[in-house]
Amino acid sequence: MTTVASNQGILYVVATPIGNLGDMVPRAVETLQTVAVIAAEDTRHSSRLLAHFDIKTPCIAYHDHSDETRVEQLIARIQAGDSVALISDAGTPLVSDPGYRLVRSARQAGVKVVPIPGACAMIAALSAAGLPSDRFAFEGFLPAKQVARCTQLQSLAADPRTLIFYEAPHRILETLQDMAQVFGAEREVVMARELTKTFETIKGSNVSELAAWVESDSNQQRGEIVLLVHGAPKPENEAMTPEHMHIMKVLLDELPVKQAAAIGAKLTGLKKNFLYDWALQQAE
Ligand code: SAM
């Protein structure tokens, strides 16, 4: 394990608002005001945010495509005692944004990395979508080309977790139509658009209805968008719990298979045909 020298600086990973400046947390302002330098995805873009909060700290550009010397220079600077703050254009760095190379190299070099949490579009969307949030998978941006996009969707079609995607406004309609094709028209999808901003819209529906709604209103094809997809329903053979089996065995001791399946369906919520087939398999 690498140990952190106490006279070193710190790499702070600082979240910034995703639209509403009121979401800038006080600790983020304080950190950006006090570090030696801010490594920003786009210094011109960030200059507006920094001016708004009267942050005068010098800024340098950092991107994951920056050459290796930029990463090395930043790490050397932290090791020499300066603290550095990493920010992206909006939201949490590293979440579909630059920062991975810097944070990984910093940790490998034994530099202390401290997160300053704040806005993140996918978490904001998940918190308001009303979809299961106990297990979810963040999938970032889907491929831009349709064949690759459908292949990716296909690989996720049976995933039981809530799926979260970022999508560009000019592709939203095609993506919803592809989702209807691959996941089936009935799959529930929530579109969270322009979160924290004036035209914030959160709309949930089955995916074919949502696609038709987006097609009929071009305003829905603007701005920044998160798509959340209900996980795949469990295959019914996995839905048979020990309790369901017990209910069915008691019913089958007393009743013909057809009647047991019909009553079992009412008691368990499972489909009558499925329980009928299950009962026949037990008799084999
Ligand atoms: N790092 C950011 C975060 O923490 O959410 C994400 C950066 S990624 C380059 C930009 C994408 O995030 C947008 O295309 C959109 O899909 C999503 N996004 C960002 N801000 C948003 C907002 N206010 N409402 C909805 N989606 C947003």
Residues whose N, C-alpha, C, O or C-beta is under 5 A from the ligand:
A	BS01	SAM	I18 G19 A90 G91 T92 P93 V95 S96 D97 A119 C120 A121 M122 Y166 E167 A192 R193 E194 L195 E224 I225 V226
